[in-house]
């Protein structure tokens, strides 16, 4: 892993968390984080569906999230709202093309999945 992709631990992570608590997050940054969360929340396939489709979809979505974040971090004048919009459009263009798993308590047809 490079210095840019390694997770932060210890004092550095604590300082970042403290800074976020002190300053809060702007609305565009919160929207960007929500778009990232939506993109990376990929439904698991039903038991009868092949699971490799789930992993391919997650990989595709993660790759464009990473590309967006790299561009955002490299930009001298970042626009989180633009990146949030980009991520949302890409997420919408890559829906799950398989039957998603449904928890037993949420099933309405009584069947197994």
C-alpha positions in Angstrom: 0.0 0.0 0.0 1.1 3.5 -0.7 1.1 6.3 1.9 -2.1 7.6 0.3 -4.0 4.3 0.7 -2.9 3.1 4.1 -5.4 3.5 6.9 -4.6 6.1 9.5 -4.1 4.8 13.0 -3.2 6.3 16.3 -2.5 10.0 16.8 -3.0 11.0 13.1 -6.5 9.4 13.0 -7.4 10.9 16.4 -6.4 14.4 15.2 -8.5 14.0 12.0 -11.5 12.8 14.0 -11.0 15.8 16.4 -10.8 18.2 13.5 -14.0 16.8 12.0 -15.8 17.1 15.3 -14.6 20.7 15.7 -15.3 21.9 12.2 -18.2 19.7 11.3 -18.8 18.6 7.7 -20.2 20.9 5.0 -23.3 20.0 3.2 -21.4 19.1 0.0 -19.0 16.9 1.8 -21.9 15.1 3.6 -23.6 14.6 0.3 -20.3 13.2 -1.2 -20.0 10.8 1.7 -23.7 9.7 1.3 -23.1 9.1 -2.4 -20.0 7.0 -1.7 -22.0 5.0 0.9 -24.8 4.4 -1.6 -22.4 3.3 -4.3 -20.7 0.8 -2.1 -23.8 -0.6 -0.5 -24.4 -3.4 -3.0 -27.2 -5.9 -2.2 -26.2 -9.5 -1.7 -27.7 -11.9 -4.3 -30.4 -14.3 -3.5 -29.2 -17.8 -2.6 -30.2 -19.0 -6.1 -28.1 -16.3 -7.8 -24.4 -16.5 -8.6 -22.4 -14.5 -6.1 -19.7 -13.4 -8.6 -22.1 -10.8 -10.0 -22.2 -9.1 -6.6 -18.4 -8.9 -6.4 -18.1 -7.6 -10.0 -20.6 -4.9 -9.3 -18.9 -3.9 -6.1 -15.6 -3.8 -7.9 -16.9 -1.6 -10.7 -18.5 0.8 -8.3 -15.5 0.9 -6.0 -13.2 1.7 -9.0 -15.2 4.8 -10.0 -15.5 6.0 -6.4 -11.7 5.7 -6.1 -11.2 7.6 -9.4 -13.5 10.3 -8.2 -11.7 10.6 -4.8 -8.3 10.7 -6.5 -9.4 13.5 -8.7 -11.0 15.4 -5.8 -7.8 15.1 -3.7 -5.6 16.2 -6.7 -7.7 19.2 -7.5 -6.5 22.6 -6.1 -10.2 23.7 -6.0 -12.2 20.6 -5.2 -15.9 20.5 -5.8 -17.4 17.7 -3.6 -20.9 18.4 -5.1 -19.6 17.7 -8.6 -18.1 14.4 -7.4 -21.2 13.4 -5.5 -23.2 14.0 -8.7 -20.7 11.9 -10.7 -20.8 9.0 -8.2 -24.7 9.1 -8.1 -24.9 9.0 -11.9 -22.5 6.1 -12.2 -24.3 4.2 -9.4 -27.6 4.6 -11.2 -26.0 3.4 -14.4 -24.8 0.2 -12.7 -27.8 -1.4 -10.9 -27.7 -4.9 -9.5 -28.5 -7.2 -12.4 -29.5 -10.0 -10.2 -32.2 -11.0 -7.7 -31.2 -9.5 -4.3 -31.4 -11.5 -1.1 -34.3 -10.7 1.1 -34.2 -11.3 4.9 -36.8 -13.9 6.0 -38.6 -11.4 8.2 -39.0 -9.1 5.1 -40.4 -11.7 2.7 -43.9 -11.4 1.6 -44.3 -14.5 -0.5 -43.4 -17.0 2.1 -40.8 -18.7 -0.1 -37.2 -19.3 0.5 -34.5 -17.2 -1.1 
